[in-house]
Amino acid sequence: MIPAPQPSRRPERGRSNGRPFHVLYLSGSFPPRIGGLETMGAELAAGLAGRGHRVTVVTESMDPGAGPLMLDGVDIHRRDFLAALDARDVGRIATLRGELIAMAAAIEPDVVHVAFSPMTAYYALGARLHDTAPVVLTFYAWWPEIGRPGGTVTRRAVEAADWVIGCSEATLREVRASFPQVAARSSVVHNALDHPHDAPPGGQPMPPVVVAAGHLREDKGFDVLIEAFRAVHPRFPEARLLLAGDGPDRVALEEAARPLGDAVQFLGWAMPEAMPSLLDRSAVVAVPSRVEAFGLVALEAALRARPVVASAVGGLPEVVDAPATGLLVGPDDPEALAGAICELLGDPARAARMGTAAQARARTLFTPDRFLEAHERVYERVTPHTPAEANL
């Protein structure tokens, strides 16, 4: 069960210079669930609302024990989309489609924004939301469905979209490779996070603590990290690996780490508000993913002035500017990962300089204002203008 966060108020961003939009945002998951998709959905919804837009979120039902999430200016509606599909409950699926159709007709959105997953694509197509308003489709993650040929839901969702967004250059390249027809109606909007005002300034050597965070599943590569840490620990006996997260691989990972004793600690889920203090304990943040569309943990680390050792996959090389802000290694290479971690643990001054550079870069390139303004430009592009608006 995911613990309930406190109701949140996000700082109001600069007001939009353009016309206000009503955005219907459809996502398979949303806070208080934890993950990159959830984080960026909340950043987008709350950020747009803070800039004067109206946002209606439709998402999957929460764990009953999670409690409500409150975002100023955002209407959040939850439905049991996944349970209906898992049960193959044709009647419930049809009801949910009907509810989406009725909601879209009632609120008359200017834009339907779909955070892609096979589930959201299925429901958006079934409810013919593309007949309601222009559709923007964002890929926040890499899905195997993207590369599959034939008449898939993914292909039809891409074809129905008026604009396609990738959260990284790497992600958009993959989408364009599978669907070349979207090249002229697609763009990159990098993920972004608010600049934390209490962030350490960087430049200070830290104790030899390695932090990693995420879903404990195969694609995140934490088994590679634990194997790498077996080589790190003899060289740095005082080093500790703190692993935040949970998931289907936790038991196997704990077993693999058992010979290292208390040098490896499994912390369970770290709520978003706890991540800054966790990252502040680290000398190095490890992101050993096998697949990664963007790498939000790497950005969080940069904002806390921490260097990152990451796999050179997906969008991670766009977040980690090696060797200035961190080091990149090949995926599934525990020896290279261990070598990079030891390199930084053995040179704390260099690691601190990397953290300082990472923070400065993140505060310039991955800002909420740039993120929100990029979405506003896309919405402007796909929505029709009235004659009066066209002359403004």
Phi, psi and omega in degrees: 000134180273127181293151182279132174278168173284152174307142187242143169243128179256147181297138179292132178273174177303144182291149178293143176272352182256194180284152178284147178241153166254116185252125170265112185254119182250121182221146178286346180203153185202154177306149016276005169299154189249137176157173182295316178302316182293316180299313183288329175298316179292320178300317181292310184297309182292322180294317177297317179299320179293340179263010173100006178267162175257134184230128173242121181257132171239125187211177181292149176299150181271168163305129183305335181271001187282333181083167184282156171247133181243121174237127182302129175079008183239126174268126183243123179241132184241137181223157182272057182302311186291319180299321180295319179291316180300323180277354185052043182274093186301320180296316180292322178299316179296322178297317180295320175299316179298321178294322176296317179299314181295319180296315180297322178293325183286319186267345178048066182293153173281328182219138167257120181248117184251120170280110191298134158207160177306325181292311182295323178298318180299313182288322179297318178292316181298325179273000180050048180295338177292344174274347182273317184197165174303143184250129171251129184242120181250133173260105176269349183214164174269128180244135177304333181299336185299319185272001183277130180284168175100188186275063184277162174301322180299312180300315182293325178293319179295317180297326182280343185284140175280334178209144180239131180244136169250141182282356176205162176300319182297317180296315181294324176301318180296317180296314181294326179297323180276331184227075185302336183294347182268002186305321184276353180229051180209159180199167176261133168232103181296144173301161181208156176224153181294141179289115183286124184288341180262013183295141177296150184286348183083179179084005183246119176302143184240162174300157186284071179247130176253129180244139172221152183209145176152184176292132180276083180214168192302319186293341181277348171072023182289339173295324177293320180296317180294319177297320178296322183291337174299329177275333180288318191298319178298329180281329180228078185302335180275356182291148177230144175248118178254119185244110181260131178142180179204169180156186189294339183265007187299314183299315180295322179292319178298322178294318180295329182273352186305319180298342181272357177059222185279008174290340176241125182239128176264118189263351188073187182296136170257117178298153183309322181288344179268345183298318181303314182292327176294313179296327180295341179279350191267152165265330181217141173249129183255134176230086190268032190300148170274328178222135180201115181292322181225292182109064186294327178298324177297322177290319177301319179297317180300318180295338175264013178062044179241135177286154183239137165252120189222161172287142179275067181229153173053227183275357184300321177296344175278336179269320181259110181270080183287142359265016185288319186244000181171189181234144178244140178227166177291150177290157177058034181230082183298329180295314179293322179296315178298319180298319180292318179297315179297324179302318182278323176296329181278351180224073185302326181294319177294317178301319180295320178296320177299317180299318178298316179294321179297318180296314180298319180293317181296321181290345179263315190265331189242059184259148178302322181298317177296318179300312183289319179296324178296320177294320178300320178296321177296314180300318177300320185292323187266346183264140179291147177259144169286160179307321181295317181294323182297335182270356182290000000 
